Amino acid sequence: MASPRLETFCCPNRDAATQLMLNFQPQIFNGVCLGSASANLLLSIFQLLPKRGQGPRKLTQTSSASILLFISACDLLGCLGVIFRSTVWLGFPDFVGNISVVNGTDGWPSAFCVGSAMWIQLLYSACFWWLFCYAVDAYLVVRRSAGSSTIFLYHFMAWGLAILLCVEGIAMLYYPSMSSCENGLEHAVPHYITTYVPLLLVLGLNPILFHRTVTSVASLLKARQGIYTENERRLGAVIQVRFFKIMLVFAICWLSNIINESLLFYLEMQPDINGSPLKNVRNAAMITWFIMGILNPLQGFLFSLAFYGWTGCHLDWKCHQKEIQWDSMTTSAADHAYSSPVGSSLNYESYAPGKTVVVNGNNSDEALGMLSEGSDASTIEIPIASASYNLKDVDATLETQGSHEKQALVN
């Protein structure tokens, strides 16, 4: 799990609410975290492995494809941190118990506690920033504002801000020493603010950016076709459903953190948190605490379902020598918005027979080419066919048909 309470566990003088969470079934809780993180790690890797009948997945050099890879990498590394931390807490209780010793001579328990908590918090914070960058990139692509340099800005935003806020929060929490941390809200509040800023940013701004992206795509399609047919409506529905899945998974995994922290802050403000009037609040805090331990580490696998859908169970261990095109979709377009785990930045399917429009600077028509104008990193692939043809194939076919017709007239 990822919670700012992990850092406060390292403080010998913990507040009453933090001590309540630390003492509530620690063995069971760490076992739950270990099981959830291990399951997420295995299932996420299984999702990315090649499946029989699908062929090798093509890696495209797009900004959004890179962002998806960094989101997955941050989540997997964060899960490794949760697994390592939970394993130590379960396997070496005496070692962990030395964290509470004030002015102890052995500094390794405290170093382990702070280091593992910072590792988890930093990677999940970077994951939040990458999710925000994903929404920004999708909006910039359809607004024709994304360029090859944007990916460097995303790196600066995600890693730079994550490291800056994490270090600043930890420094404020442990200033001037670990024995003074949690000694008043002036130490804890800045740490909690720097932790929850990226989470609240994704919850608040990503839906707005996704909505503006959908609106912009609809306007572009309407301007290109001159009319807004069922195909364009279906395309808009595909985009909306995919963005909705992303936000739904994020809300499911992280709203419990906000609820739990609100309950614990409320308990901290009370003179006696063990009083009978606060029993329901304590129970709610403990329940959400365990929910966090289950859902936080599962974020990666749930996101893989939102991004790519279930990729199947039959693994393919053979190496293919040539690229195999994806089969045309036979189910709902809304359920299969992405046809490749690391595909283009916006890859949607519609069902109007005729042609496939690929906007990547190489195969594009003049109107939709504006979507990736001046960008080598942003690609939009909009299949509008049950079979895959690019524009050059379509043009060649039309020219061949025209030649045959002219020859028939001459004869």
N, C-alpha and C positions, 0 to 999 in steps of 0.2 A: 504494500500500500504506500501511498505518497501523502504524507500529512506533515505539517510543521510541528506536530506533537513529537515526531521522531527526534528532532533536535532537542526539545525540552526534556525528553527522557534522560539526556546526558547530564542534566543539571542535578547536582546533589540536593539542592533546596528547591524541589519542585513545588508548584502550587497544588492545592487540594484536588482540583479537577484533573490535572495531569496524573497525579498519583492514583486517582480513582481508575482511570483507564489503564494505567500500568499494572495495577494489582488485580484487574478483573480477568481471570482465566488466561494468564499470559501464555501458558503452554498450548492451550487450545487455539488461542488467537494466532500465535506464530505458526502453528500447524496449518491453520486455514490459509494464512498468507503464503506459506510455502507450497501448499497444494494448488492454490489458484494461480500463482506465478509459474509453477512448473507446467500446469495444463496450458496456460497461455503460450508459453515458450514452445511447447511441442506442437500445439495446434497451429500457431502462426507459421512455423517452419513448414509444417505439412501443407498448409495452404499455398505456399510459394513453390513447392516442388512440382516438377512437370508431371502432368497426368496423362494416362494412356488415351490416345485418340485426339488429343488437343494439339500435339506438335509443340515445338519449342516456342516460347514466348519471345517476341521481339522487343529488345530494349531500345527505346527511342530517346534521343538526346533532347528532352524537353524539360522546361523548368518545373512543371507540375509533376512529371515522372520522377525527377530528382527529389522533389519535396516529399512525395509519397515514400520514397526509399529512406529518406532521413527520418520521417515519422516512424516507420517500421524499425529502423536501427535504434532510435532513442528508446522506443518502447521495449525492444528486446534487451537492450543493455540495462534499462531500468529494472526489468524483471530479473535479470541476473543479480543485480544488487539486492532485490527483495529476497531472492533465494539464498544468497550468501548470508545476509543479515539474519533471516529467520532460522537458518541452519545453525548458526553460532548460538543464537539465543536458546534454541532447543537442546543443542548438544553440549553446551558448556555453561550451565546455569551459574556455577561458581565464578566463572570469569566475568559474566555479565553483572553479577551481584556486586563486584568491586566498583562498578560505576557510581554507586551510591555512597561510597566511602569518601568522606570529606577530608581533604589534605592527605590523601593516600599517596604512598610512594610509587606505586605501580601506575604508570600513565597509559599503558596499552589498552586497558578497557575503555577509558575515556576517548582515546584516539580512535579505536574501532567504532565506538558509538557515533562520534562526530563524523568520521570519514564515511561510514556506510550511509548515514542519514543524508549527508551532503550529496553523495553519489546518486542516491535515489531521487532526491529533490531536484538536483540540477538537470538530470536527464528527462524527468517528466515535465519540468518547466520548459526545457528546450522543445519537447514534444508539443506543448501548448503553443509556443511561438511559431513552430513550423505549421501547425494547423491554421493559425492566423495568416501566415504567409500563403498557404494554399488558397484561402478565400480571396486574398488580395490578388494573387496571380490569376485566378480565374476571372476576376473582374477586369484586371488590366488587359488580359488577352482579348476579351470581347470589346473592350473600349479602344483597342489598337494602341495601347500605351506600354505594352511589355516589350522589353528589348533584351539583348543577350547579356547585358550588364545587370539585369534585375536579380539574377540568381546570386550574385555577390552581395547585393543589398540584403537579400533574404538570409544569407549566412551571417552577415553582420548583425542583423536584427535578432535572429534566433539564438545563435551562440553568444553573441556579445551581451545582449540584454539578459539572457539567462544567467550567465556567469556573473555579470555586474550585480543583479538583484540578489542572487544567492549569496555572494560574498558579503554584500552590504548587510543583508538580513542576519547572517551568522555573526558578523562582526558586532552588530548592535546587540544581539542576544547574549553573547559571551563577554561583552565589555564590562569591566576591565579584566575579569577572569571568569572561569567557569563556575567558581564558587559564588559569584554574584549574579549569575544568570537567573532569570525568572524572579529577580528581586524587585518586583513592581512591574506595572504594565508598560513603563517606558522602555523596558528591555524587550518584552514579548510582542507588543503591538507592531513595531516596525518590521519585525521578522515575519509576522503573519501577513502584513500588507504586501511585502515583497514576494511572498509565496503565492498569494491568491490573485495578484494583479493579472498575470497572463491567463489564468483560468477564467476570471470574470470577463476579460477582454474577448476571449473566444465565445463565451456564452452571450455576450452583449452585441458584439460587432459582426461576428461571422454570419448570423442570420440576415442582417441588413445587407452585407456584401453579396451573399448568395441570392437574395431577392433581386438586387440590382443587376446581377449577372443574368438571371433568367429573363428579366425585363429587357435587357440589352440584346440578348440573343433573339428574342421574339421580334424586336424592332428591326434587327438586321435581316432576319429571314423575310419579314413582311416587305421590307424595302427591296430586297433582291427579287422576290417572286411577284411583287405587285399585289398579291392576294394572300390571305392567311387561311390556308386550307387545313384539312384534317391532319395532314402530314406534319405541318408546322405545329399544330396543337399537340400532337403526339410527341414531337420532339421537345416541346416545352415541358410536357408532363414528365418525360424521362429525366430532364435536368432537375426539376423540382423534387422528384422522388429520391434521386441520388443525394442531393443536398440535405433533404429531410432525414434520410438515413444517417448521414454523418452527424448531424446535430442531435438526433435521437440517441445514438450511441454515446456521444459525449455527455449528454445530460444524464443518462442512466448511470454512467460510470462515476460522475463527479458531483452530482447534486447532493449526494449523501455526505460528502466532505463539508459542504457549506452548511448543511443542516446540523451535522455533528459539532462543527466549530461554533455555531451560534448557540447551541445548547450548552457547550462547555463554558463559553464566555458568560452565559447567564448564570451558570452554577458558580463561577469564580466571583461574581458580584454579590453572592449571598454570604451572610456571615457564617452559616452552618450548612454545608451542602449535604450532610447526612441526616438532616431533619426529615420527618415523615411527610411534610407537605411537598417536598421535592422528589418524592419517590418516583412519580411518573416521568419527571424530567431526567432523572438518573437512568431509568430503564430505557427511555428513548435514546439517550446518548450512548448507552452500551449496545443497543441494537444497531444503530447507525454505524457504530465503531466496527462491528463485525461485518456489516454490509460493505463498508469501505475496504476491509481486508479481502473480500471476495471480488468486488467489482473493479476496483482500481487496477489490479494486475491483469484483468481480462480485457482491458481496453484494446490491446493490439489485435487479438483474434476477432473481437467484435467489429473493429474497424476494417479488418480484411474482408469480412462479410459485407460491410457497407460499401467498400470500394469495389470489390471484385465479384461478390457473390460466392456461393459455395463452389469450389473448383473441382469437386469430385473426390472419390476415394481410391481410384485405381492409379497407382504410381507407375510412371514410365521411366525405367532406369536405362533405356537404350539411348545412345547419342544419335540424333538425326543429322544428316549431312546437308539437308536443304530445308529451307523454311516452308512450312505448311500453312496455307491460309486458313484463317478461322472459318468454320462453317457458319452459314447464315443462321440467324437467331430464329428459333421456332416457338419461343415462349414470349411472354410479355416483355416489351422493351423497357418498361419501368422496372422490371425485376433484374434486368441485365444491362444496366447503363454502361458498365465497363466491360469490354471484351478482352482486356489484357491487364494483368496486375501491374504492369509498369508501362502502360501505354501512353497515349498522348494526353495532353493536359485536359482536353474536353473531348470525350469519345462517346458519341451517342448514336443510337440506332433508330431508324425510322423505316417505314415499309412501303414507300412509294417506288414501284419498279421503274427502272430507267437507268440510273447511274449512281456512282459514288463520288462525292466531292471530297477531296483531300486537300486541306489547306495547310501547307507546310513550307511554302516558299518555292517548291519545285513543281508539284502537281496541284494547281489551283486555278479556279476561274477568277476573273478580274475582280468580281464583287466580293466574294468571300475571302479573297486574298488579302483584303484590308484587315482581316482579323489578326493576321500575323505579320503585318507590315513592319519591316525593319527589325524583325526578331528571328534569330536562328534557334532560340531556345524554347519558344512557345509554339506548340503544334496543336491544331484542332482538326480532328478527323470526324467527319460526319458521314457515315455510310447511309445511303438512301437506296439501297438495293439489297436483294436477296443473294446476289452473287457479287464478287469483288472485281470491279474494273476501275482503272484510273481514267483520267480525262484523255490521256493520249490514246488509250485503247478505244475509247468512245469516238474520238475524232478520226482515228484510222478506220474504224468500222463505217462511219458515215461517209468518209471519202471513198471507200471501196464500193459501198452501195451506190453512191452517186456516179461513179465511173461505169458501173454495170448498167445503170439506167441510161446514161448517155450512149453507151455502146449499143444498147437495144434500140434506141431511137434511130441511130445512124443505120443500123441494119434494116 
